[in-house]
Amino acid sequence: MKTLFPSDSCKEPLLSSINPQSWLQVERGKLAKLPPESPSSIESLIKVPEPPILPFYKPVDYVQVLAEIHEELESCPQTEWSNLYLLQYQVFKGLGEAKLMRRSLRSAWLKASTVYEKLVFGAWLKYEKQGEEIISDLLLSCGKCTKDFGYIDIASEFPVHETPSFVPNDTFFLRSNVSFRIGDEKITCDRRKIAGLSAPFRAMLNGCFTESSSDDINLSENNISPLGMRAISEFSKTGRLGELPASLLLEILVFANIFCCGTLKDACDKKLASLVSSRQDAVELTEFALEQNSPVLAASCLKVFLYELPDSLNDEQVVELLTSLDAQQRSTMVGPASFSLYSLLAEVSMNSDPTSEKSVLFSKQLIDCAVTARQKMVSLHQLGCIRLFRKEYDEAEKLFEAALSEGHVYSVVGLARLSQINGNNKDSSYEKITSIISSHTTPLGWMFQESSLYCDGDQKWGELERATELDPTLTYPYMYRAASLMRKRDFESALLEINRVLGFKLALECLELRFCFYLAIEDYQSAICDVQAILTLSPDYRIFDGSVAASQLRVLVREHVENWTTADCWLQLYDRWSLVDDIGSLSVIYQMLESDAAKGVLYFRQSLLLLRLNCPEAAMRSLQLARQHASSEPERLVYEGWILYDTGHCEEGLRKAEESINLQRSFEAFFLKAYALADSSQDPSCSSTVVSLLEEALKCPSDRLRKGQALNNLGSVYVDCGNLDAAADCYINALKIRHTRAHQGLARVHFLRHDKSAAHAEMTKLIDKARNNASAYEKRSEYGDRELTKTDLEMVTRLDPLRVYPYRYRAAVLMDNHKEKEAVEELSKAIAFKADLHLLHLRAAFHEHIGDVIGALRDCRAALSVDPNHQEMLELHSRVNSQEP
C-alpha cells in the first residue's frame, strides 16, 4: 500500500515510546470434476515433496565468512576486489537476499580493475536488470541518462603496444628501399620503417643475414598477398591501417604474429574488434582470435555473447565455443576473470534449465577456473547438484564429497540423499546429518530439516519442530506438519499450521498446498482465492509436481463457485481490503481483471497489495501492466511516476505527477505528488505543501479505499506537525469509511495526548479486525507495561519471525538485567536466519560492552557487508578496530 511514510510492515516501532533501554539506542470443483488422471483422495492429493537441495554456497557461519571477506577487502590489492565481491554475492544468494546480491554485483563492477571484470560484471548486471528497460526509457523522457552496464569500449581499455627503439646500422641503410617479391609482384618498402616493425625484420634487414645486403627479398612462402604487403608498408610509414576488409586484416594479423610485429598485431587486433557487430561475426572470429592470441578481438567477441544473454546461450555454436576453452584460451578471452565469467554463464544456464548439458559444461569450466577453497566449494557443490538433478548419482557423490572436503558442510545434504537413493537404509543418511549436528555448537535449521527425512513418527515431528525453532523461514516443516494433520482429518489444525507460514512468507508452494487442502474439504470459494493469488504471483505456475497448469485448475474450480458481478467484486474487494486480507484482495482483483472494468486501475491496486506482501518483482510487473492499460495520458503519467519512485528515482516520479496534474487534476496525481514530495524534500516547511496536496486529492473523485489512505496519510502529516486535533479528525473520518489501519494513527494520537490506555485499546481494535496483524501487535507493544509488551512481542515473533524488533527488545531487557550471554543468544537466534544490519549492530555493541573485541569486530564487518555506508556502524567499527590486539 502506498502510504505517505513507510508502512508498519517495514518500519520499526518508535523506540522512545516503549521506554527503551539504553541498548536500543545504539541504532535508529469437487474432486470428481478434476481430470481423470488427477488425484482422487486426500492421501494422493496432498503431497509434500522433499525440500530441494539448493545449488548455492551456504556456509555454516555466514557472519564469519562476510566478516572475513570485509577484512580481506580492507587489506588486499585492488586486483582481488571483484573476486571478493563475487564471493559476497554468493553468500547473499545462499541467504536469499536479492537486494544485497545485486549490490554486491554492482560493487564488483564498480571496483573492477581489468577490462575483463568490467565486461563480465557489466553484462551480469544487465542480465539481472532484464525487464527493467522501461525505467531507462522513462528516465530518458525526464532528461536523465542511465548507465549502460553492457557498454564498454574494449579496445580503448587495452594498452598500446610499443616496439622497442633500436639504433640502426647505417652501413646497411645507405640503400633506403627494399623490395619484397610476392609471386610476380614486387612491393617497394622503406627498409628502415620495415625494420622498425619487429626484431626479426631488424635482424633480416639490418643484421648478418643475406637479406640485409639484398634489395630484393622473396616473401612468396610467407602467406601474405601483395595487397597485404602494401598495407603493411603503409602501416610502417603511418602507423595506421586503412579501411581494409576483414579477410585482409586476418591475413595481416597472421603475418604479424609470424614476424613478431607487436604494433602491427595490436592495430590489426583492434581493427578487427571494431568490425564485430553481430553474434555471427563473433562466432566466426572467436576461433581465429584464440588461435592468434588476439585478446582485443577475443574480448570483443565475448562482449557480443554476454550482451545478448540469455538468448546467446540458445545458440549451439556459442555454447560450443565457450565450453571448450582451455586455460590458455580462457586467458586470451577473459584474462583473470575466468571464474567470474563461468559463474555468470552457469547461473544463466541453470536459470533456464539446471539439468541441461550446457549447465554441466559451464559448471565444469567453473571448477577448472576455481583457485581458492571457497571457489572450489561453490563450483563443486553446484555441479554436484546438477548431476543429482540429472540422476547421475555416481558423479554427484564424488562432487559432493569433494565439496565437503573443501569445507562446504551443506554438501552433506547431497550425500545423505544419495545414500538413500542408492538403496541404503535411512540410518546411514541419518548418521551423516547427525554427525554434522553434533560437530557444531550452533546447529542450523536446515540440519534438523534434513535429519527429519530419515526418521519417522514422533522423532520426525521433533526434528521438524527443532528446525522451525532454529530457522522459522524454512517452509518444508510447516508443510509436512500441515499435510500430516490433514491426513488425520484434523482439517482445522492443518489449516492453522499452513497459515502460520503464509502469515509472513507468501511462498507459492505453501499456497499450492493450502489450495489442495481446500479442494480436499470441498471449500471451493477458498480454493479459488488461493489459485488466483498463485496466478497473480506466477501466471505460468503449474500444480501437482508441474503436471497441471494452475490456470486450468482454476477453470475447473470456478464451476463450483458463485459468479460475482462487477459490483459484487467491488464489495468483496472493499471488505477484504478493510480486513487487511491481502491474499483475498489479490484474488478479487485477479477476477475483476477478466471483466470489462478499467484494467489500469486494477493493476495499480494489485501492485499496492504485492508491495505490502513483500513481492517487489511481481509488484513492478503489475505496475508496468497498469501503465500499459492506462485509459488516458494523465493516468499513464501517474503510473510512470510510481514506477520511477519505486525504483529510487523520486525527483523524476515527482515530475511525472506534476505533468499529470497539468493535464488533468486527479486523486492519484495529487497523492503521488504528495508522497514523492514528502520523501524527496529535506525542508520541514514542505509539510504545509503536502497537506494542501492531500486536501486537493480528497476533493477529486476516487473510491473510499484510496480516500481512506489519503486521510490516513494526512493524519500522519498533522501528527508530525503537532496538530493532534486535525490528525484525530483525519483518522476518525478514515475509520468511518472502514480504513482499518487508521486505528494505528489514532492510537498514536492518544499516546501523544498521554493517554496510554486509550492507545492500547485502539490498537486492540485493529488486532481484532485485521487478518494480518503481526504489525499491530508490535505497535501495541509500545503502549503497554513491560509484561504486556513482552507478551505482545512474543506474539509478533510467532506470527512473523522475520520482524527483528522483538528480538532486539528482548535482548536489551536481558542486557539491562546483566544477562549478557542470554542477550547475545537472543540476537543470535534471529541472525542465524536473517542477515539484518540492526541485529548485527546491537550484537556488536553487546560484544564490545563485555570486552569481546574479536566478536564485536566480526559483527561490525559483517554488518558493513550488509550496509557499507551505515554511519553509526562505521563509527562502532572504527572504535572496535582500534582495540583489536
N, C-alpha and C positions, 0 to 999 in steps of 0.2 A: 504494500500500500504506500502511495506517495503521501508522506506527511511532511510538514514544514521542517521538522527536525527528525533525527534518526529514531526509528521505531523502537519500542521497548524490546523487541525480539533481538535487537543488535546493540542496545545501549545499556551500559552498566547503571545500576541504581545510583542516585546521588549519595555519595559516601557520608556526607555530613548529616544526612537525615536519619541515620541509624546509630548515632553516637559512635562512630567508628574508632577503633583502637589506633594507636599510633602506627601500627604496622601497615594499616591500609593506606597510609599517606605516602608510601614510597612510590606511588604511581597515581594518576588521574584515569429363461426357457426351462423350464423343467428339464431334467437330465434327458428325458426321452426325446426332447426336441433337438438335442445336440447331434452332430453327425454320428453315424453308426460306429465309426472307429473310435469315438471319444470315450473316456472313462465312464463307467456306469455305476460306480459305487463310491462311497466315501473313501475306502481304502485305496482305490486306484486313482480317484480324482485328486486326492491330497497327497502330493509327493514333494518331499523336501530334498533337493539334490545336495550332495556333499558340498561344503564350501570350496570354492575354486582355489587352486594353488596360484598365487599371483607371481608373475614373472618379473618381479621388481626387487630392488635392493631393500632389504628390511633388516637393518642392524638391530640387535637386541637392545642396545642403549643408543638411540638416535641422538640424544642430547650430547653424549660424549663425542660422537662422530662429528656432529655440527660444530662443537667446540674445537675439535682438532682441525677441522677444515678452516675455521676462522683464524686459529693460531697460525696455521701454515700460510694463509693469505697475508698475515702481518709480516712474515719474515722471508717468504720465498721470492725468487726473482719473478719479474712480470711475465716471463715466458710460461710460467706454471699456472697463472691465474685462471685462464679459461678452463683448463682441466679440472681445477678445484671447484669452479662454479658449476661445471657439468656434474661433478660428484654431488654437490649440494642439491642440484636439480633432482638427481636420482634418489636422494634421501627424501626429499619432499614428495616425490612421486610415490614412494612406498608408503608415505603418510596420507596420501590422497589430498594434498594441499595444492590445488590448481593455481591459485594466485601466486603462491610462493614459488612454484615451479616456473612460471613464466618470468617472474622477476629474476630468478637465477639465470635463466637463459639470456635475458636482456643484459645482465651483468657480464656474462661470458662474452657476449657480442661487444659490449662497450669496452671491456678490458682486453680484447683480443690483441695479441702482439704480432700476429702474422696475417698476411692476406688470406691464408687458408682458413684460419679461425674466423675471420670476418665473414668469409664466404659461407662456411658451414653454419655458423650460428645465425647469420642473417637469413639464410634460407630456412632454418628451423623456426625462427620467429615468424617468418612469412607463412610457413605451413601452419603454425599454430593459430594464425590470425585469419585463416580461411573463413569466408562468410562475413568478414568484417569490412569488406571493400566499401560498403555503403558509408561507413564512418569517414573514410578518406574523402569520398565524394562530397559528403556534407560539409566537412571542414574546408574543402576547396571552395565550396559555394559561399563560405564565410570569409574567403580570402586567406585561409591558413593552410599551408602545405604540411604534409606529414612526411616523416622519414620513411623512405622505401628500404626496408630491410634487405630486399633481394638485390638491389642495385649495388654494384661495386665495379669500379674501373680497374680491372685486374692488371692490365699492362702497366699502368702508372704506379702500381704498388711494388713492382719489381725494380731492383736497381739496374742502372745502365751498365752494361759490360764495357770495360775499357781494356784495350790491348796495351800491354806494357810498351813504353817507348824504347827505341834502340838507336845506337849510333851506327850509321851505315858505313860500309867500306867504300870510300869514294872511288877507289880504283875500278870497282865494278859498276859504279853508277855514272861513269862517263857517258855510257850509252843510256839515254833516258827512257827509251821504249823497249818493250819486249812483245813479241807476237806469240800468241797461243794458237796452235793449229788444231782444229777440231774437224775431222773429216776433210772436206775440200775447202773449208773456210779458215781464214786467219783473222784473229781478233787482236788488234794492236792495243796494248795497255801501257800505262805508266809503270815502269819497273819499280820505282821507289814506292809508289802507292800500293801496288800489289804486294810487295814485300812487307809492307806495314800491316797487312791483314792478319798475319799469324807467324808463329815461329817456323813452321815447315816451309812457308813461302820465303821467309827470310833466308833460311838455310839453302833453299833451291836457288834463289836469285842473288844471294849475297854471301854464299859460303864456298865450300870446297867441292860442291857437286859440279858435274859437267855443264848443267843447265845455266850455272852462274856466268859462264862465258859465252853463252849462246843467245842469239837474238830471236831464235825460232824454236819454240818448245811444243812438243806434241802432247796434247791432253785428251786425245780421242778415246782413251781407255778409262776415263775417269767419270763417265756417266753425267757429263754436263753438255748441254746443247750450245750451239753458237749464240742463240738468243740469251741463254742463261749467263754465258760468259760475258756478254756485253753488259748485262745488268750488273754483274759483279764488278766489272771495270768501272762502270758509272758510280757504283757504291763506294769503290775505293777512293774516288775523287771527291764525292759529295757527302758521303756518309748517310745517304738516303736511298731507299728503294722506291722506285716509281710505282705507278698503278699497274701492277703485274697480276696476271691470272694466278689462281691458287695452284694450278699444276706446275707452273714455273717456279713459284715460291717454294713448293715442296722439293723440286729438283735442286734449287739453290741451297736449301737447308741441308739436304743430304751432302752436298758438296762441301758446305761449310763445316759439317761435322768431320768429314774425311780429312780436311786440311786444317782443322782446329781453328777456324776463323771465328773467334768469340763474338766480336761486334757484329759480324755478318749474320751469324746464327741468331743472335739476340734480336736483330732487326727483322729477320725472317719469322722468328717465333712470334713476335708481337704483331707483325703484319698479318700473318695467318690467323692469329687470335681475333683480330678485328673483323675477319670475314666469317666468323662463326655466328650465324644468325638464326639457325633453326636446330631442332633436335636431330634431324637427318644429317646436317652439316657436322654436328658434334659427334654423332655415331661414326661417320666416315673418317673424321680426322683424329679421333681419340687414339686408335691403334698406331697411327703414324706418329703422333705426339709422344707416345710411350716408347716406341722403337728408337726415335731420335732424341729421346731425353729432352723434350721441349716443354719446360714447366709452364710457361705462359699459355701456350696453346692447350695443354692438358687441363689446366685450371679453368680456362675459358669454356672448354667442352663440359667440364664438370658443372660449371655455373649454369649452363643451359639445363642439364639434367635436374639439378637441385631447384632451379627456379620453377620448373614445371611439376614439382611434386604435388600430389601423389600420382598424377597421370603418367609421368615418365616411367614409373615402375610397372606400368602395364605393357611397356614396350620390351619384348623379349631381348632385343639387341642391347638395350641399355642395361638390363639386368645381367646379361651375359658378360658385358664389358666390366661392370662394377664388381661382380662376384668372382672374377677370375684373375684379379690383380695379385702379383707377388709383392714382396716387401719393397723392392726397388721401384716397381711401377707405382705403388701407393705413395712412395716418397716423391716421385716426379709429379703426380697428380695433386696430392693434397699435403705434401710436406709433413710437418709433425702433427697434423690434425687428423690422422687416420682413425684413432679411437673415437673422436667426436663425430667424424663422418659416418662411420658404421653404426654408431649409436643412433644417429638420426635415421639412417636408411632402415635399420632393423625395426625401429619404432614405427615408421611409416608402414612398412610391410606388415607388421603384426597388427596394426590398427585395421588393416584391410582384411587379413586372414592369417591368424597366428599358426595355422597348420600348413601353410603353403611352403613349397620348396624354396622359394626366394627368401622366406623368413629364416629357413635353415641356413642358407648360403650366406646371407648377410650376418647372421649371428656367428657363423664360423669365422668369417673375416674379423668380426669384433673380438673374438677370442685371440686370433693371431695378432691383433693390434694391442692387446692388453699388456701393460707393463707392470703396473703396481698391483699389490694384493687386492685392493678394493676393485680395481678394474677387472681383475680376473674373477672375483666373486660375482660381480654384476653379469659379466658375459657368460660364465659357465652356468650360473643358475638360470639365466634366460634361455639358453639353448636347451638346458635340461627340461625346462617346462615345455618348450616347443616339441621336443622329442616325445615327451609324455602325452601331449595333446594328439600327436600323430601315432600313438600306440607303439612307438619304437622303444620298448622298455629297457632293453639291454644298454643301448646308448644313453638313455635318460639316466639310468642308475649310475653309470660311470661319471656323467657330468655332475650330478648332484653330489656324489662322493668327492669329486674334485673341488666343487664349490665349498662344501663343508670343511674340507681340509684346509682351504684358504681362509676359513673363519666365518663363512656365511651360515650361521646357525639355522636360519629359516629353511635352508635346503633340506633339512632333516624331514620336513613335511613331505617332500617328494619321495624320499627313501622309504618313509613309512607307508605311503600309498602304494608304492611299487612292491613292497614286501607282501602286502595283502593281494595285490593283483597277481603276483607270481605264485599264489596258492598257499603261502604261509599262513599259519593261524594268526588270530588277532593279537595274541600275546607278543609276538615278535615286533609288530608295529607299535604296540602299546609301550613296550620296553624302550624302543628307540626314543619315543617322545618323553617318557617319564625320566629317562636318564638326562635329557636336556633340562627338564624342570628341576630336577634335584641338583644340577650343577650350577644353577643360577639362584642367587639370593633373592632376586626380584623377578620372578617369572612373569610372563606376559599372557594376556588373554588368549592369543592365538594358540599358545601351547596347550592350554586346557581344552580349547575348542577341538584341537586336533586329537588329543588323547581320548576325547569323548567318542570319537568314531570307532574306537577299538574296545569298547566296553558296553554293557547293557544295563537295563533296569535302573535301580536307584543310583548305582555308581555312575552311569552315564549322565543321569539327571544332575548329580552332584558336580561332575566335571563341567557341565554346561553352566550351572549356577556360578561356579568359580570363574569361568570365562567371562560371563557378563559382569561380575563384580570387578574384575580387573580391566575389562575393556567393553563398556556398555554399547559401543558403536558397532560391534560385530552382530550381524543380522541373523546368522545361522542359529544361534542358541534360542532366540525368540521364536524363529520359525519352527524349529524342531519341537520345542515345548508346546507351541500352539497346535501343531499338527497332531501331537500325541494326545492332547486333551480332546481334540476334535474326533479322533478315532474312538475315544472313550465316550463319545457323545456328550461331553461336557461343553456344549456349544458356547455358553456364556463365558466360561473361563478361557476358552480358546480365543475368542474374540478380544477379550481383555488383554491377553498376552501379546497378540499380534499388534494390537493398538498401542501397546507400550512403546514399541519401536517406531511405529508410524507417527506417534506424537512428536517426535523430534527429528526423524530421518525419513524423508519421503523416498524410500527405496522401491524401485519397480518390482523387485522380486517379492517384497512384502505385500505390496498392493495386489500382485497377482495371487498370492496365497490367500489373502482375505477375500478376493473375488471368488476363488474356488470354494471357500467356506460358505459364502453366501449362496453360491449355486447349490451346494450340498444341502443347505437347510431351506432352499427354495425361497430365499429372500431376494427376489429379483430386482426390486427397487434399489436396494443397497448394492447389488451386483452391478447394475448398470451405472451406478455412481462411480464405482471403482474402475470399471473398464474404461469409462470416458475420461477419468483422471489419467489413467495409463496412456491413453491415446493422445491426450494433451501433451504429456511429457515426451512421449516417443511414438509418433504417428505410425511407424512401421513395426511396432512391437509384436512379438509372437509368443503365444502361451503354450503350455504343456510341452516343455523342452523344445520350443521352436516349431512345433508341428502344426499349430493353428494360428492364423493371424488374429490378433485381438479385435480388429475391426469386424471380422467375420463372426466372432462370438457375440460381439455387441449387437449385430443384426438379429441373431437368434434370440438373445435375451430380451430385446425390445418387444418381441411378440408377446411377452408376459407382463409388460408394464403399461400403465395408463399413458396415453399420448397427451402431452401438455400443449395448450395453445401458447402463443407468444405472451399473452397476458399472464397465463399460469407460470410461465418460465420467469417473468419479471418478479412475480410474487415470491416464487421459490428462491430466486437469487437474493431478493431483499431479506427474506427470513434467514437464509444461510449466512449471508454477509453479517447480519446483525448478531448471529450466534457465534461469530468468528469461526465458522466451519469452512475452512479454506478449501479442503478437498471437495466438499459438497458444492461450494460455489464454482469451482473449476468445472465440475461435471455439468452443472446447469448451463454455464456459458458454452461448453462444447456442444450441448444440444441446441442452444439458441443459434449457433453459427450455421446450422442446417436450414434455418428459416430464412425469410427474406429481410430480416432485421439488418440494420446498418452494421456491417461487419467491422468497420474500422473501430467503432466504439467498443464492440465486444472484445476484439483482440487486445485493445488497450486495457480493458478491465482484466482480461486474462493475464496480461503482463504484470499488473499490480499484484495479483494473487501469487504468481510464480516468484516474484521478488520476495514476498512475505514468507514463502515456503523455502527460501534459500535455493532457488533453482535459476541462477542468473542467466545461463545459456538459453534455457527454454524461454525465459522472460524476454530476452533480446530478440529471439526468433518471433515471438508474438508481437513485440513492438514493431518489428520490421513488417510483419503482416498487416498491422494496423495502418502503417504508412501506405502500404501497397493498396489497401482497400479504403483509404480516406475518401469521403464523398465530396470534399471541396479543398481548395488550395489552403485556406486558413486552418482547416483541420489537419491537413498533411504537415503543415509547418509546426504545429504543436507536437505531433509525434516525432518529427525530426528533432525538435528541441529536447524531447525526453531521451531520444537515442544519444544525442550528444552529451546531455547531462549525465546519463547513467554510465557513460564511458569516460568520465572525468573531464569533459570539456564544458565547464559550467558557463563561462562567458559566451561561448558560441550558442549554447542552449538558450541563454537569456536573449540573445539577438534574434533567434528564431521566434521566441514568444512575442517579442516586440513587432516583428514582421507580421505575425498572425493578427495581432491586435490592430495594426494599421489597416489591415484588410477587412477585419470583422471582429467586433467585440464579442468574446465568448468566455464562458466559465473556465474552460480548460486553459485558454491562453493566459488569462489573468492568474490562474492558480499556478501555472508553470512559471510565470514571471516572478510571482511572489516567492516561490520555492527557490528558484535559482538566485534571485537577488539576496535572499537571506543567507544563502550558502556562500556566495562569492564576495559579498561586501564585508569589510572589516570595520566599517563605520557604524557605531552604535545608533547613530541617528537614523539609520535606514529602517529602523523598526516602524516608524510612522508611515514610511512608504509601503512597507509590507502590509501594514494594517489596511491602508487605503486600497491596495491591490486586491486583498482578500474581500474587502467590502464590495468592490466592483464585481468581483467574481460572483458573490452571492446575489447580486442584482440580475445576473444573467440566467437564462433558462438552464436547468440541469435537473437530474433526478436527486432524490433525497440521500442516496448513498454518497454521492460526491459532495453534496452540500453539507452533510454531516461531517465529512472530513475537513471541509474548509472551515466550518465553525470550530472544530477541534483545534485546527492549526491556529486560527485567530485567537482562541483562548490561550494557547501556548505563548503567543507573542505578548498578549496582555500580561500574563504572569511574569514574563521576563522584564516587562516594563514596570512591574509593581502595581498594575491596575487590577486588583483582585476581584473587585465587583464586576467589572466588564468581563473578566475571564470567566467568572462563575456563570454569568448570563449566557455566554457562548456555550459553555459545557452543558448547561441545563437545556438550552434550545437544541443542541445536538442530540441529547438523550431523548427529547420529545419526538425526534424523527428516527429513534432507535439506532443511533450511532453508539454502540455499546462501549467502545473504547473511551468515550468521554468520561466514564466513571473514573478513569485513572487521572485525568486532568482535574476533575472536581475534587478528588482526594488530595491532590497536591495543594489546591486552594485551601481546603480545610486545614491541612498541615501548616501552611504558611500563616494561617489565622490562629495558630497554636491550639487547634482542636484535633489532637492526635487520634482520639477515639472515633471521631466522625470520619477522619481519613481512612482509618482501618475498616470501618463499616462500609464505606463507599467502595473500597477495593473488594470487600466480601461480595458485594452485589455483582461486580464484574466477574469474580470467580464463579459465582453461581450461574451466570448467563453464558459465559464463553466456553466453547467446545475445546479450544486450545488455550489453556490458562496457566501455563508454567510462568510466563512473564508476569501475570497478575499476582501469583503467589510471591514472586520475587519482589515486586513492587510493594505488596502489602507488608513484607518483612520490614520495611522502613518505618512502619507506623505502630509496631507492637513492642512489648517489652522483650527482654533478652530471650526468655523461654519461648514466647510466641514467634519471635524472629527465628530462633533455632528450628522450631517445628516447621515454619513456612519454607525455610531454605532446604530442609531435608526433603520436603515435598517437591521443591523445584528440581533437586537432583534426581529424584525418582522419575519425574515427568520429562525432564530434559537434562541428561547428564552432561551435555555439551556446554551448558551455561556455566561460566567459570566463577562468577561472583560468589556463589555459596561456598565453594572450596576456599576461596580467599578469606571470606569472613570467618569460617570455622578455624582456619589456620591462624588467623590473627588473634582470635579469642584464646586458642591454645597457647600461643606465644606469650600473651599477656599473663596467662596462668603459669608461666615458666615451664611449660611442657614442650620444650624445644624439639625433641625428637618426634613427638606426635604431630607437631605443627608442620615439620618438614614432610612427614609421611602423608599428611592430608593433601599437601600440594602435589607430592609425587604421584599420588593416585591418579590425579587428572592429567598431569604432564605425560604419563605413560601412554595415553591415547590421544592427547591433544597438544600440538605444538603452539602454545599460546604465550605471547610476549608477557602479559601481566602475571601469569603464574610463574614463569621463569624469573621475572624481575623480583617478585616477592620472595621466592625461594633463595635467590642470590643474596638478598638483603638479610634473610634469616641466617644463611651460611656466614655472611660477614659478621653478624652480631655474635655468633657463637665461636668465632675465631677459625672457621673452616675456610681458609683463604682459597685453597685449591677448588673446593666445591663452589664457592662464590664465583671464582674466575671462570669455571666451566659453564655455569649457568649464564653469566654475563655474555660469554662468547656465543653460546647457543642462541640467546635472546637477540643478539645483534645479527645473527644469521637470519632471524625472522624479520627484524626491522633494523637495518644498519644505521638509520638516521634518528632513532629514538633518543632525544636529548638526555633524559634522566638516566637511561640505560648507559649511554656513553659516559656520563659523569661517574656512575657507580663503577663501571668497568675501569675507568682511569684510576679511581681511588683504590680499588681492589688490586689492580695490576701493580701499583706502587708498593703493595705489601707483600707481593709474591717473593718467597725466599729465593 
